Amino acid sequence: MIDFTKAIELFKEGYSLRKIKRDTGINDGKLSKPLKGLGFLIASRVGNSEFNKYLVWEEAKKRYLESGMQESIKKICKELHTTPVSFTKWLREQFFHIKPRSTPRNEELETKKLEYQSFLR
């Protein structure tokens, strides 16, 4: 017997069915039936219909601006249970200039690329 209690609480908090599936291991198809039975509107492949991403993004934008645009978008999004990619895209649509942060992995790849280009010469 599957215990849907935790999954239903996560859904009420705004988690998508896919995220709940990853966290709990409950198939999203099996999860949608009890949620529909509780009166939640579940549309196929669009996530949690009770969840308003724009309200979350406004809160994330407020935190980002209050930090002087220094706090990590990834950290803010993780705490607010939204994706950094969609939030960043939304910010760019509002004419924010979001500069990608340099990571050690990107720098390593760039170094290898330059080494390879010099090897070809």
ZAPAVEX-714559 format. One record per residue (C-alpha): residue in three letters; z, y, x. Coordinates in steps of 0.25 Angstrom, whole numbers, padded with zeros to 4 digits, always signed. Each point is the difference from the previous one (the first is absolute). Layout:
N
ALAZYX;...
// end
This chain:
121
MET+0000+0000+0000;ILE-0004+0014+0005;ASP+0010+0011+0000;PHE-0007+0013-0004;THR+0012+0009+0000;LYS-0002+0006+0014;ALA-0015+0001-0002;ILE+0002+0007-0013;GLU+0010+0010+0006;LEU-0011+0003+0011;PHE-0010+0002-0010;LYS+0009+0010-0007;GLU+0002+0007+0013;GLY-0015+0002+0001;TYR-0005-0011+0009;SER-0014-0005-0003;LEU-0002-0015-0004;ARG-0006-0003+0014;LYS+0012+0006+0007;ILE+0010-0008-0008;LYS-0009-0013+0002;ARG+0002+0003+0015;ASP+0015+0002+0000;THR+0004-0011-0010;GLY-0012-0010+0001;ILE-0002+0000-0015;ASN-0014+0000-0004;ASP-0004+0013-0007;GLY-0007-0008-0011;LYS+0013-0007-0003;LEU+0008+0013+0001;SER-0009+0008-0009;LYS+0003-0009-0012;PRO+0015+0003-0001;LEU-0003+0014+0003;LYS-0010+0001-0012;GLY+0011-0007-0008;LEU+0010+0011+0003;GLY-0010+0010-0005;PHE-0006+0005+0013;LEU-0015+0003+0000;ILE-0007-0008+0012;ALA-0014+0004+0003;SER-0007-0009+0009;ARG-0001+0003+0015;VAL+0005+0015-0002;GLY+0015-0002+0003;ASN+0012+0004-0007;SER-0005+0008-0013;GLU+0014+0006-0001;PHE+0000+0005+0014;ASN-0006+0015+0002;LYS-0004+0001+0014;TYR-0003+0015-0001;LEU+0015+0002-0002;VAL+0004-0008+0012;TRP-0011+0007+0008;GLU+0006+0013-0004;GLU+0014-0004+0005;ALA-0006-0005+0013;LYS-0008+0013+0002;LYS+0013+0008-0003;ARG+0007-0008+0011;TYR-0011+0001+0009;LEU-0001+0015-0001;GLU+0015+0002+0001;SER+0000-0008+0013;GLY-0010+0011+0005;MET-0011-0011+0000;GLN+0008-0008+0011;GLU+0006-0012-0008;SER-0009-0012+0001;ILE-0009-0002-0012;LYS+0001-0015+0002;LYS+0016+0001-0001;ILE-0001+0009-0012;CYS-0009-0009-0007;LYS+0008-0013+0003;GLU+0013+0007-0006;LEU-0008+0004-0012;HIS-0007-0013-0002;THR-0014+0005+0001;THR-0012-0002+0010;PRO-0002+0010+0012;VAL-0015-0002-0002;SER-0001+0005-0014;PHE+0011+0011+0002;THR-0008+0005+0012;LYS-0013+0000-0007;TRP+0007+0008-0012;LEU+0005+0010+0010;ARG-0013+0002+0006;GLU-0006+0002-0014;GLN+0010+0011-0001;PHE-0006+0007+0013;PHE+0012-0005+0009;HIS-0005-0002+0014;ILE+0006-0014+0004;LYS-0002-0003+0015;PRO+0001-0015+0003;ARG+0012-0003+0010;SER-0004-0005+0013;THR+0006-0014+0002;PRO+0001-0008+0012;ARG-0010-0010-0005;ASN-0010+0010-0003;GLU+0002+0006+0014;GLU-0001-0014+0006;LEU-0013-0002-0007;GLU-0006+0013+0004;THR+0004-0003+0015;LYS-0007-0014-0001;LYS-0012+0007-0007;LEU-0001+0010+0012;GLU+0001-0011+0010;TYR-0011-0008-0007;GLN-0009+0012+0000;SER+0002+0003+0015;PHE-0002-0015+0003;LEU-0014+0001-0007;ARG-0004+0012+0008;
// end
